[in-house]
Amino acid sequence: MNDRSFKKEIAMAPNEQRESATKRGKAAAKRRSKILDAAMMCFLESGYHQTGVRDIAKRAGISLGNLYNHFPGKHDVLAEIAALERAELEPFLKLLAGAAPATEILDTFIARYGKYLAAPENIILTIEISSEAIRKPDIGEMFLVNRSVLVAALASVIQRGVSEGAFRATLDPSETSQLIIELIEGSAYRSVLGGVAMRKILSGVRDFVFAAVRD
C-alpha cells in the first residue's frame, strides 16, 4: 500500500465507523420494537401479570439475555409502551389544533377517537395497563401526562367554541373535555364487551355531547 492510499483509508475510517454505528443503532431499534410488539401480544393473550419476561423473549424470538440488554424487566417494557401511547395520540392532537370551526373539530374528534379506542386490542391493553398503573405510580404518572395533554388540547377547542358562540359560555373547558373523553372511553368498553358496533354508539354519544355543550 502506498502512502496516498494509506492516507485515503485513514480518512475514510471515521465515515465507516459512523456507518457501522448507524447500522448497529438501527438493528438495536428494530430489536427493541420487536420486543415491544411481542410484549403487547403477550399482554393481550395472557394478561400483564401472567406474562413473564421469558414469554416475551420467546415471542420475540430472542434470548433472555438479549431482552435484558434492552429492558431491565417487564415493568420497563410497560413503561416504554406508555411512552409509545403519546405517539399514537399525535394524530388526535393535530386534529384538535386545526383551524376548522370548533363544532366540526369536536364532531370529528368524537368519531375518530371512538373508532380508535373501540379496537379490541386497545381496550384490552388499556385495562391491563390501567390496573398496573394503579399499583405502580410511575406508570400511572406516564399515562396521566398523556391524558392531560389530550384534555388540554380538547379544552382549547371547547374554549374556542365558547368564543365563537357555538358552545355555552358557562362551560368549564377542562372539566367538559375530561368528561367527553371519559364518555367516549366508556362507550368503547361497551362496544367491545357488549358486541355493539361503535358506529351505532357514537351517534348517541355525539348527540349527548352536543346537547350538553350547546345553548
Secondary structure, 3 states (H helix, E strand, C coil): CCHHHHHHHHHHHHHHHHHHHHHHHHHHHHHHHHHHHHHHHHHHHHCCCCCCHHHHHHHHCCCHHHHHHHCCCHHHHHHHHHHHHHHHHHHHHHHHCCCCCHHHHHHHHHHHHHHHHCCHHHHHHHHHHHHHHHHCHHHHHHHHHHHHHHHHHHHHHHHHHHHCCCCCCCCCHHHHHHHHHHHHHHHHHHHHHHCCCHHHHHHHHHHHHHHHHCC
